[in-house]
Amino acid sequence: MNIEEKAPSAIAEELGERFKQARLNADMTQIDVADQAGVSRKAVLNAEKGKGQLEVFIAILSALNLTSQLENFLPVQEISPIQLSKLKGRKRQRASGQRSSGEQEAPEW
C-alpha cells in the first residue's frame, strides 16, 4: 500500500516500526535509548507503537544518531515566487483558509 493511501494512525504505526528497527539495528535496548534520549522506557515503547509526542520522537532520533534524517522527513519549505509577490516581500504568518467565490482575496500578515 502506498503511504499516501494510509490513514494517519497507520503512518504513525509505520514510523514506530521504523524506530524499533533502527533501535534493533543499533543493538540498543529500549532502556538504552530511553537513557540516551532522556525519556522514560515507556515513552520509547509508545513511540515504537506510533504513539508519542513529537519532542520524544526527536529525542529518540538523536539517541539513534538519525537526526540528519529530519531533512528527508520534512525539508525546509521555501516561499514560492508567486506567494512572495503577493506578500510584497513580507513573510506570511498564517493561512487564509478557504474563500467563497464572492470574497476579495487579501494577503494575510
Secondary structure, DSSP 4 states (H G I P E B T S, - for coil): --GGGS-HHHHHHHHHHHHHHHHHHTT--HHHHHHHHTS-HHHHHHHHTT-S-HHHHHHHHHHTT-GGGHHHHSPPPPPPHHHHHHHTTPPP-S------TTSPP----
